[in-house]
Amino acid sequence: MSNVEDFLTQAEEQEIVQAIVQAERNTSGEIRVHLERSTTISHYNRALEVFQMLKMFNTQQRNGVLIYVAVDDHKFVIYGDKGVDDVVPENFWESTKNTMQDYFKQGQFKEGIVQGILKAGEELKVHFPWQSDDVDELPNEVSKG
C-alpha cells in the first residue's frame, strides 16, 4: 500500500463517517479517525501530535477519542483524552485494540475501524451520556495526513 488515498474506498470512508455519527448519537464524546502513510516518530507520539493538530483537546469534557492509522507502517493507536482515560476500565483500550486488530489481520480494515468506533462509542455513552444541549464539537470526516 503506497498511497493513503487507496487504503479505503470513498464508500468505505462514508461507512466510517456513518459509524462515527452512530457512535456519537448517544454520547457527548467525540471520535475522529486519521489516516496517513507513515511516520518517522513513535506511533503513539504521532497520534498525540495529530490529536493536537485536530484540536481534539477542545471538547468541553475532554472526551475525544482518536483512532490513528499509519497505513504503510501497519500500525494504529487509539488515544483518548484525559476525561476519557480517567473513567474507562483499565483494559478498555487493549480490548478495543484487539477487536480492531482481529479485523485488520483479515484485511478488513474498514470493518476494523468501524468496530473500534462503535466499541468506543458504547463506552463513551456510559461515562458521557448524550444531553439535550449537546453539540457536535468536532467534524466527523476521516482526516488524512
N, C-alpha and C positions, 0 to 999 in steps of 0.2 A: 504494500500500500504506500504510494508515494505522494498522494495528494489528499489532504483532509477533506476536500470537496467530494471525493469519491468514496469516502467512508460510509456515508449514509445517502440514500436517495432522497429527493425532495419529499416524497410521500412518507418515508420513514421519519424525516425531521418533523413533519407535521404530526405524525403519531406521537412523537416525543413531546411536542408542544401541547397536544391534547392531554397527554398523561400529566403534564405539569398543571394544566388547568384543572383536571380532575382531582389531583392530589391536593391542590390549594383550595378547592371548593369548601372544605370543612375545617380549614385552619387559617390562622393569620400568618403562619410560616410561609417563607418564600424559598422556592427551589429554582436553581439555574443549572444549565448544562453548558460546558465549554469544551470545545474540541480544538486540538492543534496537533501538528505533525510530531513535534519532538521538543525536548528541552535539554539544555546543557547543565542545568542545576538539578538538584533533587526534585522529584515529582511533588513531594509534599510542599517544599518551599515554592515551587512554581504555582501550585494550587493556591497557596497563600497570596502570592503576587496577583494572580487572576482574581481572587476574591476581593482584594483591594481595588484592582483596576475596574471591576464591575460595580464597585461601591456597594457591595453586599452587606457591609457593616452598617449601612444607613437605615436598617429596619428598626422600627420603634422598639421591638422586644429582643433585638439581636438574635433573631430566629431564622436566619438564612442558611440554606444548605447548598453547597456547590458540588456538582459531580464533574470532575475534571478528567478528561481523557487525552492522553498523548498517544495518538494513533500509531505512528511508526515505532514507538518505544514499547508498545503493547503493555502500557501501564495506566492505571487510573487511581484517583484519590477522591474520597468522599470527605468533604470538610464542612463541619457545622460550626456556626458562630458560637460565641460564648454562651448566649442564652439557651441554645440547643444543647451544647455539650454539657452544661451544668445539670440538665434534667433527664437526658436519655439514659437507659440502662447501660451498664458498663460494657456489655458485649454487643450493643446495638450496631455500631459501625462495622464491627467484624462480621456480624451475621448479614448485614446488608451487602458488604463487600463479597462475601461468599456466594450470596444469591446471584449477584451480577456476574461474578467470575464463572459460575456454572454455565451461564448462557454464553459468555464470551468464549469459553473453551470449545463450544459447539459452533462458533462462528455466527452466533445470533446476537450481534452487537446491539441492534435496535431494541430487541426484546430485553436484553440485559439492562440497558439504560432505563427502559420503561419500568421494569420490575423494581429497580433501585429507587426510582422516583416514587412509585406507588408505596413502597415499603417506608420510605422517608415520610411521605405524606400521612400515612397511618399513625406513625409515631408522633409527628408534629401535631396531629389532631388531638392526641391525648393530652399533650402539655400546653398547646397553644390553640385551643378551640376557636373556631370562627365566631366573631361577634358581629352584630348588625352594623357597626360603624367601621368594620374592617375595609381597607382599600388595598388593591394590588400594588404593593410598593415597588416591585421590580418587574422588568419585562420578562415574558415567558419564552421568548425565542431562544434558539440554540445560538450561542456566540461562538466565534471561531477566531483563532489567532495564528 
